[in-house]
Amino acid sequence: MIHLDAATVLLQWATGGLLFLWFTTHRHDVGRGYGWLLRGSFFVISAGACASGLAFGSSPVRDTAAALVAVSSLLTVRRKNMRWDLLAPCIGFVGLIAAGFNSASGPGATTVALLRIFVGAIFLGAVTDAMLLGHWYLVQPGLPRQILNELVDTVFWILPFETVMLLLPTGMISVLNGSIDDGWNGVLGWFWLACVVTTGVLVKVTKAALRERSYSAVMAATGLMYLAILTAFGTDLVARAVLA
């Protein structure tokens, strides 16, 4: 049976996104408007996590953390010290720990659940912020390309860990070999595998595009990351829904 814990996924997304907001702004190269854009976006997502938890199955610690992430993301808008941007993701990770313990029974299953949630948060946050940062070059064309390169590199290196976490038993191998029925005669398992491979290819091509010196290379990279965010979410969400 396919089931997706929307509250946990949204909290993962907001936590990872706000973590990489700090990652890209703590050196003060990115304009303040970029921070406002991301804080506002992840405020909505974390508020949605809280609302989803309350509506579809509450986990008090997770849902309280989601509410605090939403509030703290707004409170840091006018802070000049970028270290305050770490407050929201730290709170978010506390909520994700609670979600991991609630989603599994037994030490082994809990460890796997926590690893999947933590790596998934980093994966979804990095790929989302890379796409949004690419768009920000339209507003701030003089922004050093190294910042976007670092985010794309993060996606490149975290993808293998994301894949391995989702293969750990009981994982997507059981879906691919038919031990777990995905309800679609195995189609979702192969769709997940296609998402993994396509994400890797898109990120690799994005890295190649960013080696070009022309400004249009940044726009090409942004378009590629637009596609990568779709396949990346397919990688995480399809597995999470099938294995729930």
Buried (B, 14 or more C-beta within 10 A) or exposed (E): EEEBBBBBBBBBBBBBBBBBBBBBBBEEBBBEEBBEBBBEBBBEBBBBBBBBBBEEEEBEBBBBBBBBBBBBBEBBEEEEEBEBBBBBBBBBBBBBBBBBBBBBEEEEBBEBBBBBBBBBBBBBBBBBBBBBBBBBBEEEEEBEBEBBBBBBBBBBEBBEBBBEBBBBEEBBBBBBEEEBEBEEEBEBBEBBBBBBEBBBBBBBBBBEBBEEEEEEBBBBBBBBBBBBBBBBBBBBBBBBBBBE
